[in-house]
């Protein structure tokens, strides 16, 4: 077992040295990885606002696999992924917080976003594009550095252990996906999903309950 762990560790170092996961190396002060974590060659992490005093805002538990993109948009926001969880070629975007439990399966093209990005009120968002242009010229890697977040609606997302999220699903702000729940492919989830429940559709609706093993 120790030999296997060492091989995985060497593989991860090789990925970084080859540039496949350079964003993980660049963000190492903001990321905490458990043992035997696999970062896919196309996976990236993007901490948009990097405070003067680095702090961990992305945590990935042991034996988990990440093949997608993790984005932390503002100070105090976080993404926490439990153990033995697989994140496919999907995107997680956090302005406040996204928490994913243990043994979760997430397919590809899933979007998990805990905020609306812009205000619903035109007067509040009318200068967003102009402000973005200024930020882009000064800091291209963070073109929303001076974004006005006080008018943007946001609420943390939690996906509990043993859930399965189908490809193309969208999970929006404030949602809790219960333990063992299943989200059908292409679903848009705008409200909480009960544990061991299958939901599907736009907006996602309960299809049936799922028998809990044991």
KEKE-3310 file (N, C-alpha, C; in steps of 0.2 Angstrom, whole numbers, plus 5000, padded with zeros to 4 digits):
npx = (5004:5010:5019:5011:5005:5016:5019:5008:5010:5022:5017:5008:5017:5024:5014:5012:5025:5026:5017:5004:4995:4997:4991:4987:4999:5002:4993:4995:4997:4984:4977:4972:4977:4972:4978:4983:4976:4969:4972:4966:4973:4968:4962:4959:4962:4956:4959:4952:4953:4967:4972:4983:4989:4990:4978:4970:4957:4952:4949:4952:4948:4955:4959:4951:4945:4948:4943:4939:4935:4938:4933:4936:4929:4929:4935:4935:4927:4924:4928:4925:4929:4924:4930:4935:4928:4922:4925:4919:4923:4918:4911:4914:4909:4912:4906:4903:4901:4904:4901:4905:4901:4907:4911:4904:4898:4901:4897:4901:4901:4893:4887:4890:4885:4885:4880:4872:4879:4877:4867:4849:4843:4844:4850:4859:4868:4872:4885:4894:4900:4909:4917:4923:4931:4940:4947:4951:4961:4971:4973:4973:4971:4961:4948:4937:4940:4937:4924:4907:4900:4890:4877:4874:4865:4868:4871:4876:4880:4877:4881:4877:4885:4887:4879:4874:4877:4870:4876:4878:4870:4863:4866:4860:4861:4860:4855:4853:4858:4852:4859:4864:4855:4850:4853:4845:4852:4855:4847:4840:4843:4835:4830:4830:4835:4828:4835:4841:4833:4826:4828:4823:4823:4818:4812:4820:4811:4804:4805:4805:4807:4822:4828:4837:4852:4855)
npy = (4994:5006:5008:5010:5022:5030:5030:5036:5049:5053:5053:5064:5074:5074:5078:5091:5096:5095:5104:5102:5103:5116:5127:5122:5121:5135:5139:5134:5138:5141:5129:5113:5097:5080:5063:5054:5060:5063:5073:5078:5079:5090:5097:5112:5125:5140:5154:5168:5181:5184:5185:5195:5188:5172:5160:5144:5140:5130:5114:5096:5080:5064:5052:5057:5063:5075:5082:5093:5111:5122:5137:5150:5165:5176:5185:5175:5165:5147:5131:5115:5098:5081:5065:5051:5056:5060:5072:5076:5083:5096:5112:5121:5135:5147:5160:5162:5149:5131:5115:5098:5081:5065:5051:5055:5056:5065:5069:5075:5092:5098:5112:5120:5133:5146:5158:5173:5180:5193:5208:5207:5219:5233:5245:5242:5234:5240:5246:5235:5229:5239:5241:5229:5229:5238:5231:5220:5226:5229:5218:5204:5191:5191:5197:5202:5209:5221:5219:5223:5216:5217:5218:5207:5192:5178:5161:5148:5131:5114:5098:5082:5067:5052:5056:5057:5065:5069:5070:5087:5093:5107:5116:5127:5142:5141:5128:5112:5096:5081:5067:5053:5056:5057:5066:5069:5068:5084:5091:5106:5112:5120:5120:5112:5095:5080:5067:5052:5052:5053:5066:5075:5086:5102:5115:5105:5091:5080:5062:5049:5040:5033:5017:5014:5007:4993)
npz = (5000:5004:4994:4983:4987:4986:4973:4967:4973:4967:4954:4954:4957:4945:4936:4940:4937:4924:4920:4918:4929:4933:4939:4951:4958:4958:4967:4979:4992:4996:4995:5002:5002:5004:5008:4993:4984:4968:4954:4939:4923:4916:4926:4936:4948:4954:4963:4965:4972:4980:4996:5006:5017:5015:5015:5018:5007:4999:5001:4999:5002:5007:4995:4985:4969:4956:4942:4936:4937:4950:4957:4967:4972:4980:4996:5010:5005:5001:4996:4999:4999:5002:5007:4996:4985:4968:4956:4941:4924:4928:4934:4949:4957:4969:4979:4992:4999:4996:5000:4999:5002:5008:4997:4986:4969:4955:4939:4922:4915:4924:4934:4948:4958:4969:4969:4962:4953:4947:4951:4952:4950:4938:4940:4950:4943:4932:4930:4929:4918:4914:4925:4926:4914:4918:4928:4921:4913:4923:4931:4923:4926:4936:4933:4940:4951:4959:4960:4965:4977:4987:4982:4976:4976:4987:4993:5003:4997:4999:4997:5001:5009:4998:4988:4970:4956:4940:4923:4916:4925:4935:4949:4960:4971:4988:4990:4997:4995:4999:5009:4999:4989:4971:4957:4942:4925:4917:4925:4933:4948:4961:4973:4990:4991:4996:5007:4999:4988:4971:4959:4945:4930:4924:4933:4944:4950:4962:4959:4963:4979:4985:4989:5004:5007:5018)
capx = (5000:5014:5022:5006:5004:5022:5018:5003:5013:5026:5013:5006:5023:5026:5009:5014:5031:5024:5013:4997:4991:5001:4986:4987:5005:5002:4988:4997:4996:4977:4974:4975:4975:4972:4982:4981:4971:4971:4970:4966:4978:4964:4959:4962:4959:4957:4957:4952:4956:4972:4974:4990:4990:4987:4974:4967:4950:4950:4951:4950:4949:4959:4957:4946:4948:4945:4945:4936:4937:4936:4934:4934:4928:4930:4938:4931:4923:4928:4926:4927:4927:4926:4934:4933:4923:4924:4922:4921:4924:4913:4914:4911:4910:4910:4907:4902:4904:4902:4903:4903:4903:4911:4908:4900:4899:4898:4898:4904:4897:4889:4889:4888:4886:4882:4878:4869:4885:4875:4861:4843:4842:4848:4854:4865:4873:4874:4892:4897:4904:4914:4921:4926:4936:4946:4950:4955:4967:4975:4974:4969:4969:4956:4944:4931:4944:4933:4916:4903:4897:4885:4871:4873:4862:4872:4870:4880:4878:4879:4880:4879:4888:4884:4874:4876:4874:4871:4880:4874:4865:4865:4864:4860:4863:4856:4853:4856:4857:4853:4863:4861:4851:4852:4850:4845:4856:4852:4842:4841:4841:4834:4828:4833:4833:4828:4840:4838:4827:4828:4825:4825:4819:4819:4816:4820:4805:4805:4803:4803:4812:4827:4829:4843:4855:4856)
capy = (5000:5012:5008:5013:5029:5034:5030:5041:5055:5054:5055:5071:5079:5074:5082:5098:5098:5095:5110:5099:5106:5122:5131:5119:5123:5142:5141:5129:5142:5141:5122:5108:5090:5074:5058:5050:5064:5063:5079:5076:5084:5096:5101:5118:5129:5148:5158:5175:5186:5181:5189:5196:5183:5166:5155:5138:5140:5124:5107:5090:5075:5059:5047:5060:5064:5081:5082:5099:5118:5125:5144:5154:5172:5182:5183:5171:5159:5141:5124:5109:5091:5076:5059:5046:5059:5061:5078:5075:5089:5101:5118:5124:5142:5149:5167:5161:5142:5125:5109:5092:5076:5059:5046:5058:5055:5070:5068:5080:5097:5100:5118:5121:5140:5148:5166:5175:5184:5200:5210:5207:5226:5236:5251:5239:5230:5244:5247:5229:5228:5244:5240:5223:5231:5241:5226:5216:5229:5229:5211:5200:5184:5192:5203:5205:5210:5226:5218:5225:5209:5218:5218:5200:5187:5172:5157:5142:5125:5108:5091:5078:5061:5047:5058:5056:5071:5067:5075:5093:5096:5114:5117:5134:5145:5139:5121:5106:5089:5076:5061:5047:5058:5057:5071:5067:5072:5090:5094:5112:5111:5127:5119:5107:5088:5076:5062:5046:5054:5055:5071:5077:5091:5110:5114:5098:5088:5073:5057:5044:5039:5027:5013:5015:5000:4992)
capz = (5000:5004:4988:4979:4988:4984:4966:4966:4975:4961:4948:4955:4956:4938:4933:4941:4934:4916:4918:4917:4934:4936:4943:4958:4961:4959:4972:4984:4998:4997:4994:5006:4999:5008:5005:4987:4979:4960:4951:4932:4919:4914:4931:4938:4953:4952:4968:4961:4976:4984:5002:5008:5021:5012:5020:5014:5005:4995:5004:4996:5006:5005:4990:4980:4962:4954:4935:4934:4938:4956:4957:4973:4969:4985:5002:5015:5002:5002:4993:5003:4996:5007:5005:4991:4980:4962:4953:4934:4921:4929:4937:4955:4958:4976:4982:4999:5001:4993:5003:4996:5007:5006:4993:4981:4962:4950:4932:4918:4913:4930:4937:4955:4959:4975:4969:4955:4949:4946:4954:4948:4949:4933:4943:4953:4939:4925:4929:4930:4913:4914:4931:4924:4909:4921:4932:4917:4911:4928:4933:4918:4929:4941:4930:4944:4958:4962:4959:4970:4979:4992:4979:4973:4981:4987:4999:5003:4994:5002:4994:5007:5007:4994:4982:4964:4952:4933:4919:4914:4930:4937:4956:4962:4977:4994:4989:5000:4992:5005:5008:4995:4983:4964:4953:4935:4920:4914:4929:4936:4955:4964:4980:4993:4989:5002:5007:4996:4983:4964:4956:4938:4926:4925:4938:4947:4954:4965:4954:4968:4984:4984:4995:5008:5008:5025)
cpx = (5004:5017:5017:5005:5010:5022:5014:5006:5018:5023:5010:5011:5024:5021:5010:5020:5030:5019:5005:4992:4995:4997:4986:4994:5005:4998:4989:4996:4988:4973:4977:4972:4976:4977:4979:4976:4973:4968:4971:4970:4974:4961:4962:4958:4961:4954:4958:4955:4961:4974:4981:4993:4987:4983:4971:4959:4948:4953:4948:4952:4953:4955:4951:4949:4944:4948:4942:4939:4934:4938:4932:4934:4930:4933:4933:4927:4927:4924:4929:4924:4929:4930:4931:4927:4926:4921:4924:4923:4919:4916:4910:4913:4907:4911:4906:4905:4900:4905:4901:4906:4907:4907:4903:4902:4896:4901:4901:4899:4892:4892:4886:4889:4882:4880:4875:4874:4883:4868:4855:4841:4846:4852:4860:4870:4875:4881:4896:4902:4910:4919:4926:4932:4942:4950:4954:4961:4973:4978:4970:4967:4963:4952:4938:4934:4940:4926:4913:4898:4891:4878:4869:4870:4866:4870:4873:4877:4881:4877:4882:4882:4884:4879:4878:4873:4876:4874:4875:4870:4868:4862:4865:4861:4858:4854:4857:4854:4858:4857:4860:4856:4854:4849:4851:4849:4852:4847:4844:4838:4841:4831:4830:4830:4833:4833:4837:4832:4830:4824:4827:4821:4821:4813:4815:4814:4807:4801:4801:4809:4817:4828:4836:4846:4856:4850)
cpy = (5006:5013:5012:5020:5033:5035:5036:5048:5057:5056:5062:5076:5080:5079:5089:5100:5099:5101:5108:5102:5112:5126:5129:5121:5131:5144:5136:5132:5142:5134:5117:5101:5085:5069:5055:5053:5064:5069:5078:5081:5090:5100:5107:5121:5136:5151:5165:5180:5183:5186:5190:5190:5177:5162:5150:5140:5135:5118:5101:5084:5069:5054:5050:5062:5070:5081:5089:5105:5120:5132:5147:5162:5177:5180:5180:5165:5153:5136:5119:5102:5086:5070:5054:5049:5060:5067:5077:5082:5094:5107:5120:5131:5145:5156:5167:5154:5136:5119:5103:5086:5071:5055:5049:5057:5061:5069:5074:5086:5099:5107:5119:5129:5143:5155:5167:5179:5191:5201:5209:5215:5230:5241:5248:5236:5234:5246:5241:5228:5233:5243:5233:5224:5234:5236:5222:5219:5229:5222:5206:5193:5185:5198:5205:5207:5216:5225:5220:5219:5211:5218:5211:5195:5180:5168:5150:5136:5119:5102:5086:5071:5056:5049:5057:5061:5069:5072:5081:5096:5103:5114:5124:5136:5142:5132:5116:5100:5084:5070:5055:5049:5057:5062:5069:5071:5078:5093:5101:5112:5118:5126:5113:5100:5084:5070:5056:5047:5056:5061:5072:5082:5098:5113:5107:5096:5081:5068:5051:5044:5033:5023:5013:5008:4999:4994)
cpz = (5000:4998:4983:4980:4986:4976:4964:4967:4969:4955:4948:4954:4949:4934:4934:4937:4926:4915:4918:4923:4937:4940:4950:4962:4962:4965:4978:4991:5000:4997:4999:5003:5004:5004:4998:4983:4972:4957:4943:4929:4917:4920:4933:4944:4952:4959:4966:4966:4981:4990:5003:5012:5019:5017:5015:5013:5001:4999:5000:5000:5003:5000:4985:4974:4959:4946:4932:4936:4945:4956:4964:4971:4974:4992:5007:5012:5002:4997:4997:5000:5001:5004:5000:4986:4974:4958:4946:4931:4922:4932:4944:4956:4965:4977:4989:5002:4998:4997:5001:5001:5005:5001:4988:4974:4958:4943:4928:4916:4918:4932:4943:4957:4964:4975:4962:4951:4948:4950:4949:4946:4944:4936:4947:4949:4932:4924:4929:4924:4912:4919:4929:4919:4913:4925:4927:4914:4916:4930:4929:4922:4934:4938:4934:4951:4962:4961:4965:4972:4984:4989:4976:4978:4980:4993:4998:5000:4998:4999:4999:5004:5003:4989:4976:4959:4944:4929:4917:4919:4932:4945:4958:4969:4982:4994:4994:4997:4997:5003:5004:4989:4977:4960:4945:4930:4917:4919:4932:4944:4959:4971:4983:4991:4995:5001:5003:4992:4976:4962:4949:4935:4928:4926:4941:4951:4956:4960:4959:4973:4982:4990:4998:5009:5016:5029)
residu = (UNK:UNK:UNK:UNK:UNK:UNK:UNK:UNK:UNK:UNK:UNK:UNK:UNK:UNK:UNK:UNK:UNK:UNK:UNK:UNK:UNK:UNK:UNK:UNK:UNK:UNK:UNK:UNK:UNK:UNK:UNK:UNK:UNK:UNK:UNK:UNK:UNK:UNK:UNK:UNK:UNK:UNK:UNK:UNK:UNK:UNK:UNK:UNK:UNK:UNK:UNK:UNK:UNK:UNK:UNK:UNK:UNK:UNK:UNK:UNK:UNK:UNK:UNK:UNK:UNK:UNK:UNK:UNK:UNK:UNK:UNK:UNK:UNK:UNK:UNK:UNK:UNK:UNK:UNK:UNK:UNK:UNK:UNK:UNK:UNK:UNK:UNK:UNK:UNK:UNK:UNK:UNK:UNK:UNK:UNK:UNK:UNK:UNK:UNK:UNK:UNK:UNK:UNK:UNK:UNK:UNK:UNK:UNK:UNK:UNK:UNK:UNK:UNK:UNK:UNK:UNK:UNK:UNK:UNK:UNK:UNK:UNK:UNK:UNK:UNK:UNK:UNK:UNK:UNK:UNK:UNK:UNK:UNK:UNK:UNK:UNK:UNK:UNK:UNK:UNK:UNK:UNK:UNK:UNK:UNK:UNK:UNK:UNK:UNK:UNK:UNK:UNK:UNK:UNK:UNK:UNK:UNK:UNK:UNK:UNK:UNK:UNK:UNK:UNK:UNK:UNK:UNK:UNK:UNK:UNK:UNK:UNK:UNK:UNK:UNK:UNK:UNK:UNK:UNK:UNK:UNK:UNK:UNK:UNK:UNK:UNK:UNK:UNK:UNK:UNK:UNK:UNK:UNK:UNK:UNK:UNK:UNK:UNK:UNK:UNK:UNK:UNK:UNK:UNK:UNK:UNK:UNK:UNK:UNK:UNK:UNK:UNK:UNK:UNK)
# end
